[in-house]
Amino acid sequence: MQKENQNTEWKESWRDEYIKWICGFANAQGGTLYIGINDNGIVSGVDDAEKLLEDIPNKVRDVLGIMVNVNLLSENDLPYIEIIVEPYPYPINYKGQYHFRSGSTKQELKGLALNKFLLEKTGRHWDSLPMPTVSVLDLQNSAFDYFRKQAIKSNRVEPSVLNESNEALLTHLNLIENGLLKRAGFLLFHPMPDRLITGAYVKIGFFSSQSDILYHDEVHGTLFEQVEKTMDLLLTKYMSAYISYQGIHRVETYPYPEAALREAVLNAIAHKDYSSGSPIQIKVYREGGLFIWNDGEMPNNWTIETLSVTHGSKPRNPDISNTFFRAGMVESWGRGISKILEECAKAQVPQPFFELTMGGVDVRFSPKIIQGMSEETTQKSTVEMSGKMSGKMSGKIIEMINENAKITIPEIATVLEVTERTVERAINKLKTENKIERIGAKKGGYWQVKN
């Protein structure tokens, strides 16, 4: 006799409440319930076997509305009952309760877990449900412009579609249903999605130890903006860069490869379970180590031990993931993990560790070890990195102001292909250094380059 597992349960005698276990099997992957076997897997026999053979199917049918296969077996002249339960494509309830077999235990589904279960059983996903209180006019035009720009680069959307209105574009992306905007469209293109969807933002913290936080930031905005703002903060405020010289050229080496880090952030945002109410959490440690946690799931057939990846996993929020994919920003979970591992190997950085923890996915990066650092090699501290912008960007901003004194921050950000927040920090630095000055009001004023 096989051991108890996700698909097998033993009971020494029959009780009508065990119909709950049958309900749990039907709502999960199916399974077999044995009556007359004790917890050690030894057949102890069952009384009134012939009567149970008739009563159990009738009771299951009357309570659950499903049919099960009930067989009478024996071992060492001891009779026991085998109840085979098939998985059902629609939700099965026991007197209004929904039970689910998970591992070797039965759980009653409630709250968010029940909502997810019912949606999945009916072929729907959380992000595909409409939001009647939000219209296309509430969305951010710059987010649509950003998507179009990325989609053109990726060549994954027909150019004719990109020239259509925002509402037509949403329709082609399957983000509108019966004239109503889906939750996925709201998250992707609304300037403040966390106002209506709790936890739809990113938290970043810098820690001196496992429990002592020195400072933190929250990243809000459309999901596209959250990607760019998060990367900008990590590279300019939360990460230290090692500076070395090759001849007269200065070389900056970050402890984590930027491409791998970006892919991890993209995966966390694109594949997060936004029904959970928990924000994405990024922890950066002063002594080394960067953790990215999101409420999500690993790809199917993914194993930590072998670091093997399959590319056929289904995301929790396919509409959001598909839009990121069309913009050429993220691949499937499996492909994304492969890219992270490849970039870390290329940069000679220890492979990150992936773990299911606290109901989500935790990606842990270890810093690159810089060998043979000479006395001339210096390290930028995190405090020094905070808010600093390269001289190259400052020079470009001054050039643009010289050409157009009324140029706006969004226009500068578009030309430089950076976030508006990055431009704001660069401008504040230039103003502090007394290199530029703002004349007049925010609207209608202009910039002046000072000697």
C-alpha positions as CSV (number, residue, x, y, z in Angstrom):
1,M,0.0,0.0,0.0
2,Q,1.4,3.4,-1.0
3,K,1.8,6.2,1.6
4,E,-0.6,9.0,2.1
5,N,0.1,11.9,-0.3
6,Q,-1.7,14.6,-2.2
7,N,-3.8,12.0,-4.0
8,T,-4.3,9.4,-1.2
9,E,-6.0,9.5,2.2
10,W,-6.6,6.7,4.7
11,K,-9.4,6.5,7.3
12,E,-9.9,3.6,9.7
13,S,-13.7,3.9,9.7
14,W,-16.4,5.8,7.7
15,R,-18.0,9.0,8.9
16,D,-20.3,11.1,6.8
17,E,-18.0,14.1,7.4
18,Y,-15.4,12.4,5.2
19,I,-17.5,13.7,2.2
20,K,-15.5,16.9,2.8
21,W,-12.3,15.0,1.8
22,I,-14.1,13.7,-1.4
23,C,-15.0,17.4,-2.1
24,G,-11.4,18.4,-1.6
25,F,-10.1,15.7,-4.1
26,A,-12.8,16.7,-6.6
27,N,-11.8,20.4,-6.5
28,A,-8.0,19.6,-6.8
29,Q,-6.4,16.8,-8.9
30,G,-8.6,14.0,-7.8
31,G,-7.5,11.2,-5.5
32,T,-8.4,8.0,-3.6
33,L,-9.9,7.7,-0.2
34,Y,-9.5,4.4,1.6
35,I,-11.8,3.3,4.4
36,G,-10.5,0.6,6.7
37,I,-6.8,1.5,6.7
38,N,-5.2,3.0,9.8
39,D,-2.7,5.8,9.9
40,N,0.2,3.4,9.6
41,G,-1.1,2.1,6.3
42,I,-2.2,-1.2,7.7
43,V,-5.5,-2.7,6.6
44,S,-7.7,-2.9,9.8
45,G,-10.9,-3.8,8.0
46,V,-14.3,-2.1,8.1
47,D,-17.7,-3.2,9.4
48,D,-20.8,-3.3,7.2
49,A,-18.7,-3.1,4.0
50,E,-21.6,-4.2,1.8
51,K,-23.8,-1.5,3.2
52,L,-21.1,1.2,2.8
53,L,-20.6,0.1,-0.8
54,E,-24.2,1.2,-1.4
55,D,-24.5,4.1,1.0
56,I,-21.4,6.1,0.1
57,P,-22.1,6.7,-3.6
58,N,-25.7,7.8,-2.7
59,K,-24.6,10.2,0.0
60,V,-21.8,11.7,-2.1
61,R,-24.3,12.2,-5.0
62,D,-26.9,13.8,-2.7
63,V,-24.5,16.2,-0.9
64,L,-21.9,17.0,-3.6
65,G,-23.9,16.3,-6.8
66,I,-21.1,14.2,-8.2
67,M,-20.5,10.5,-8.8
68,V,-17.6,8.5,-7.4
69,N,-16.3,5.0,-8.0
70,V,-16.6,2.9,-4.9
71,N,-14.9,-0.6,-4.7
72,L,-14.8,-3.3,-2.1
73,L,-11.3,-4.7,-1.6
74,S,-9.8,-7.1,0.9
75,E,-6.4,-8.0,2.3
76,N,-5.8,-10.9,4.7
77,D,-9.5,-11.5,4.6
78,L,-10.1,-8.0,5.9
79,P,-12.5,-5.9,3.8
80,Y,-11.8,-2.2,3.1
81,I,-13.4,0.4,0.8
82,E,-11.7,2.2,-2.1
83,I,-13.3,5.5,-3.2
84,I,-11.9,6.9,-6.4
85,V,-12.6,10.6,-7.0
86,E,-12.0,12.3,-10.4
87,P,-11.0,16.0,-10.7
88,Y,-14.0,18.1,-11.7
89,P,-13.7,21.1,-14.1
90,Y,-16.2,23.1,-12.1
91,P,-16.3,24.0,-8.4
92,I,-17.8,21.4,-6.0
93,N,-19.2,22.5,-2.7
94,Y,-20.0,20.7,0.5
95,K,-23.1,22.4,2.1
96,G,-21.9,25.7,0.8
97,Q,-18.3,25.1,1.8
98,Y,-15.5,24.7,-0.7
99,H,-12.8,22.2,0.3
100,F,-9.5,21.7,-1.5
101,R,-6.8,19.0,-1.2
102,S,-3.3,20.5,-0.9
103,G,-0.4,18.3,-0.1
104,S,-1.6,15.6,2.3
105,T,-4.1,18.0,4.0
106,K,-7.6,19.2,3.3
107,Q,-8.3,22.9,3.5
108,E,-11.5,24.9,3.4
109,L,-11.1,27.8,1.0
110,K,-12.1,31.2,2.2
111,G,-11.6,34.9,1.3
112,L,-9.0,35.5,-1.5
113,A,-8.2,31.9,-1.8
114,L,-11.8,31.1,-2.5
115,N,-12.1,33.9,-5.0
116,K,-9.0,32.7,-6.9
117,F,-10.3,29.1,-6.9
118,L,-13.7,30.0,-8.3
119,L,-12.2,32.3,-11.0
120,E,-9.8,29.6,-12.1
121,K,-12.5,26.9,-12.2
122,T,-14.6,29.1,-14.4
123,G,-11.7,29.9,-16.7
124,R,-11.2,33.4,-15.5
125,H,-8.3,35.2,-13.9
126,W,-8.3,38.0,-11.3
127,D,-6.8,40.5,-13.7
128,S,-9.3,39.8,-16.4
129,L,-12.3,41.1,-14.4
130,P,-13.7,44.5,-15.4
131,M,-13.6,47.7,-13.3
132,P,-16.9,49.6,-13.9
133,T,-15.8,52.6,-11.9
134,V,-12.8,53.4,-14.2
135,S,-12.7,54.6,-17.8
136,V,-10.1,54.9,-20.4
137,L,-10.0,58.7,-19.9
138,D,-8.7,58.1,-16.3
139,L,-5.5,56.4,-17.7
140,Q,-2.2,58.1,-18.3
141,N,-1.3,59.1,-21.9
142,S,2.4,58.9,-21.2
143,A,2.0,55.3,-20.3
144,F,0.5,54.5,-23.7
145,D,3.3,56.5,-25.4
146,Y,5.8,54.4,-23.4
147,F,4.2,51.1,-24.4
148,R,4.0,52.1,-28.1
149,K,7.7,53.0,-28.0
150,Q,8.7,49.7,-26.5
151,A,6.4,47.7,-28.7
152,I,7.9,49.3,-31.8
153,K,11.4,48.2,-30.6
154,S,10.2,44.7,-30.0
155,N,8.3,44.4,-33.3
156,R,5.6,42.3,-31.5
157,V,2.7,44.6,-32.4
158,E,1.5,45.6,-35.8
159,P,2.5,49.2,-36.5
160,S,-1.1,50.0,-37.6
161,V,-2.4,49.0,-34.2
162,L,0.1,51.4,-32.5
163,N,-1.3,54.4,-34.5
164,E,-4.8,53.8,-33.2
165,S,-6.5,55.5,-30.3
166,N,-5.8,54.4,-26.7
167,E,-9.1,52.7,-26.4
168,A,-8.5,50.7,-29.7
169,L,-5.1,49.8,-28.5
170,L,-6.6,48.4,-25.2
171,T,-9.1,46.4,-27.2
172,H,-6.3,44.8,-29.3
173,L,-4.4,44.0,-26.1
174,N,-7.6,42.3,-24.8
175,L,-7.8,44.7,-21.9
176,I,-11.4,45.8,-22.5
177,E,-14.4,43.6,-22.2
178,N,-17.9,44.6,-23.1
179,G,-16.8,48.2,-23.1
180,L,-15.3,48.0,-19.6
181,L,-11.6,48.3,-18.7
182,K,-10.1,45.2,-17.1
183,R,-8.1,45.3,-13.9
184,A,-5.0,44.5,-15.9
185,G,-5.5,47.7,-18.1
186,F,-6.0,49.7,-14.9
187,L,-2.8,48.5,-13.3
188,L,-0.7,49.0,-16.5
189,F,-1.9,52.4,-17.5
190,H,-3.4,54.2,-14.5
191,P,-1.0,56.7,-12.7
192,M,-2.0,55.5,-9.2
193,P,-3.2,51.9,-9.4
194,D,-2.7,51.3,-5.6
195,R,-5.5,53.8,-4.9
196,L,-8.0,51.1,-5.8
197,I,-5.9,47.9,-5.7
198,T,-4.1,47.5,-2.4
199,G,-0.4,46.7,-2.6
200,A,0.1,47.6,-6.3
201,Y,3.5,49.2,-5.6
202,V,7.1,48.4,-4.8
203,K,8.9,48.9,-1.4
204,I,12.7,49.2,-1.3
205,G,14.7,49.2,1.9
206,F,18.3,49.5,2.8
207,F,19.3,47.4,5.8
208,S,22.4,47.4,8.0
209,S,21.3,44.0,9.4
210,Q,18.5,41.5,9.0
211,S,16.2,43.8,11.1
212,D,17.8,47.3,11.1
213,I,16.6,49.4,8.3
214,L,18.4,52.6,7.5
215,Y,16.1,54.1,4.9
216,H,13.4,53.1,2.4
217,D,11.4,54.2,-0.6
218,E,8.1,53.4,-2.1
219,V,7.6,53.3,-5.9
220,H,4.2,54.1,-7.3
221,G,2.8,54.8,-10.7
222,T,1.8,52.7,-13.7
223,L,3.4,49.2,-13.8
224,F,5.7,50.4,-16.6
225,E,6.8,53.4,-14.5
226,Q,7.4,51.1,-11.5
227,V,9.9,49.1,-13.5
228,E,11.9,52.2,-14.5
229,K,11.7,54.0,-11.2
230,T,12.7,50.9,-9.3
231,M,15.8,50.3,-11.5
232,D,16.7,54.0,-11.2
233,L,16.6,53.9,-7.4
234,L,18.5,50.7,-7.2
235,L,21.3,51.9,-9.4
236,T,21.6,55.4,-8.1
237,K,20.8,55.1,-4.4
238,Y,20.8,51.6,-3.2
239,M,23.8,50.0,-4.9
240,S,27.5,50.7,-4.5
241,A,29.7,50.7,-7.7
242,Y,33.3,49.7,-7.6
243,I,35.5,52.2,-9.5
244,S,38.6,51.0,-11.3
245,Y,40.7,52.4,-14.2
246,Q,41.7,50.9,-17.5
247,G,44.3,53.4,-18.6
248,I,42.7,56.8,-18.3
249,H,39.2,55.4,-18.6
250,R,37.1,54.9,-15.4
251,V,35.2,51.7,-15.1
252,E,32.2,51.3,-12.8
253,T,31.3,47.7,-11.7
254,Y,28.1,47.0,-9.9
255,P,27.9,44.0,-7.5
256,Y,24.9,42.7,-9.5
257,P,24.6,42.7,-13.3
258,E,22.1,45.3,-14.3
259,A,20.5,43.1,-17.0
260,A,19.9,40.3,-14.5
261,L,18.5,42.7,-11.9
262,R,16.2,44.3,-14.4
263,E,14.9,41.0,-15.5
264,A,14.2,40.0,-11.9
265,V,12.3,43.3,-11.3
266,L,10.4,42.9,-14.5
267,N,9.4,39.3,-13.6
268,A,8.3,40.4,-10.1
269,I,6.1,43.2,-11.4
270,A,4.7,41.3,-14.4
271,H,3.9,38.0,-12.7
272,K,2.9,39.3,-9.2
273,D,-0.4,38.2,-7.8
274,Y,-2.1,41.6,-7.4
275,S,-5.1,40.2,-5.6
276,S,-2.9,39.5,-2.5
277,G,-2.8,43.1,-1.3
278,S,1.0,42.8,-0.6
279,P,3.5,45.1,-2.3
280,I,6.7,43.8,-4.0
281,Q,9.5,44.0,-1.4
282,I,13.2,44.6,-2.3
283,K,15.8,44.4,0.5
284,V,19.4,45.6,-0.1
285,Y,21.9,44.8,2.6
286,R,25.0,47.0,3.4
287,E,27.1,43.9,3.9
288,G,26.0,42.4,0.6
289,G,22.9,40.7,-0.7
290,L,19.8,41.9,-2.6
291,F,16.4,40.1,-2.1
292,I,13.4,40.6,-4.4
293,W,10.1,39.1,-3.1
294,N,6.7,39.1,-4.7
295,D,3.5,37.3,-4.1
296,G,3.7,34.9,-7.0
297,E,4.4,31.3,-8.0
298,M,7.3,29.4,-9.6
299,P,7.0,28.0,-13.1
300,N,5.7,24.5,-13.5
301,N,8.3,21.7,-13.1
302,W,10.9,24.2,-11.8
303,T,13.4,22.8,-9.4
304,I,15.8,24.7,-7.2
305,E,18.3,21.8,-6.9
306,T,19.0,21.5,-10.6
307,L,18.1,25.0,-11.7
308,S,16.2,23.5,-14.5
309,V,13.5,25.6,-16.1
310,T,10.5,24.9,-18.3
311,H,9.1,27.5,-20.6
312,G,5.5,26.5,-20.6
313,S,4.4,27.9,-17.2
314,K,1.1,29.8,-16.9
315,P,1.3,33.2,-15.1
316,R,-1.3,34.1,-12.5
317,N,-2.2,37.3,-14.4
318,P,-1.9,36.4,-18.2
319,D,-3.3,39.8,-19.4
320,I,-0.7,41.8,-17.6
321,S,2.1,39.4,-18.5
322,N,1.0,39.3,-22.2
323,T,1.1,43.2,-22.4
324,F,4.6,43.3,-20.9
325,F,5.6,40.6,-23.5
326,R,4.1,42.5,-26.4
327,A,6.1,45.6,-25.2
328,G,9.2,43.4,-25.4
329,M,9.9,44.0,-21.7
330,V,9.6,40.5,-20.2
331,E,9.5,36.9,-21.2
332,S,7.7,34.0,-19.6
333,W,8.7,33.1,-16.0
334,G,10.9,30.3,-17.3
335,R,12.6,32.4,-20.0
336,G,13.1,35.2,-17.5
337,I,14.8,33.0,-15.0
338,S,17.1,31.6,-17.7
339,K,18.1,35.1,-18.7
340,I,18.9,36.0,-15.0
341,L,21.1,33.0,-14.7
342,E,22.8,33.6,-18.0
343,E,23.6,37.3,-17.2
344,C,25.0,36.4,-13.8
345,A,27.2,33.7,-15.4
346,K,28.4,36.2,-18.0
347,A,29.3,38.8,-15.3
348,Q,30.9,36.1,-13.1
349,V,28.5,36.8,-10.3
350,P,27.2,33.9,-8.1
351,Q,24.0,32.4,-9.4
352,P,21.0,33.8,-7.5
353,F,18.9,31.6,-5.2
354,F,15.2,31.1,-5.9
355,E,12.9,30.1,-3.0
356,L,9.2,29.8,-2.3
357,T,8.8,31.7,1.0
358,M,6.0,33.6,2.8
359,G,3.5,32.6,0.1
360,G,5.6,34.1,-2.7
361,V,8.8,33.9,-4.7
362,D,12.1,35.2,-3.2
363,V,15.0,35.9,-5.6
364,R,18.3,36.3,-3.7
365,F,21.4,37.9,-5.3
366,S,24.9,37.6,-3.9
367,P,27.3,40.4,-4.8
368,K,30.2,40.0,-7.2
369,I,33.6,39.6,-5.4
370,I,36.1,42.1,-6.8
371,Q,39.5,40.5,-6.8
372,G,42.8,42.4,-6.6
373,M,41.5,45.8,-5.8
374,S,44.5,48.3,-5.7
375,E,44.8,51.3,-3.5
376,E,43.7,53.5,-6.4
377,T,40.5,51.6,-6.6
378,T,37.8,53.3,-4.6
379,Q,34.2,52.4,-3.7
380,K,31.3,54.7,-3.8
381,S,29.3,54.5,-0.6
382,T,25.5,54.3,-0.9
383,V,25.1,57.7,0.7
384,E,27.4,59.2,-1.9
385,M,25.5,57.4,-4.7
386,S,22.2,58.8,-3.5
387,G,20.9,61.4,-6.0
388,K,24.2,61.6,-8.0
389,M,23.9,61.8,-11.7
390,S,26.6,61.4,-14.3
391,G,28.3,64.4,-15.8
392,K,27.4,63.1,-19.2
393,M,23.6,63.4,-18.5
394,S,24.1,66.8,-16.9
395,G,25.9,68.0,-20.0
396,K,23.1,66.7,-22.3
397,I,20.5,68.5,-20.2
398,I,22.4,71.8,-20.4
399,E,22.7,71.3,-24.2
400,M,18.9,70.8,-24.5
401,I,18.2,73.8,-22.4
402,N,20.5,75.9,-24.6
403,E,18.5,74.8,-27.6
404,N,15.1,75.2,-26.0
405,A,14.8,77.2,-22.8
406,K,11.2,76.1,-22.4
407,I,11.8,72.4,-22.6
408,T,9.9,70.4,-20.0
409,I,11.1,67.6,-17.7
410,P,8.9,65.0,-19.5
411,E,10.4,66.0,-22.8
412,I,14.0,65.7,-21.5
413,A,13.1,62.3,-20.0
414,T,11.8,61.1,-23.4
415,V,14.9,62.2,-25.3
416,L,17.3,60.7,-22.8
417,E,15.2,57.6,-22.3
418,V,15.1,57.8,-18.5
419,T,12.5,58.4,-15.9
420,E,11.2,61.9,-15.0
421,R,12.5,61.3,-11.5
422,T,16.0,60.8,-12.8
423,V,15.8,64.1,-14.7
424,E,14.5,65.9,-11.7
425,R,17.4,64.7,-9.6
426,A,19.9,65.8,-12.3
427,I,18.2,69.2,-12.6
428,N,18.2,69.7,-8.8
429,K,21.9,68.9,-8.8
430,L,22.6,71.4,-11.5
431,K,20.6,74.0,-9.7
432,T,22.5,73.3,-6.4
433,E,25.8,73.7,-8.4
434,N,24.5,77.0,-9.7
435,K,24.7,75.9,-13.3
436,I,21.1,76.5,-14.2
437,E,18.2,78.5,-12.9
438,R,14.5,78.4,-13.3
439,I,12.9,81.7,-14.3
440,G,9.2,82.2,-13.8
441,A,6.5,79.7,-12.8
442,K,6.5,76.0,-13.4
443,K,4.1,76.6,-16.3
444,G,5.1,79.4,-18.6
445,G,8.6,79.9,-17.2
446,Y,11.9,78.9,-18.8
447,W,15.4,77.7,-17.9
448,Q,18.5,79.8,-18.0
449,V,22.1,78.4,-18.2
450,K,24.4,80.3,-15.9
451,N,28.1,80.9,-16.5
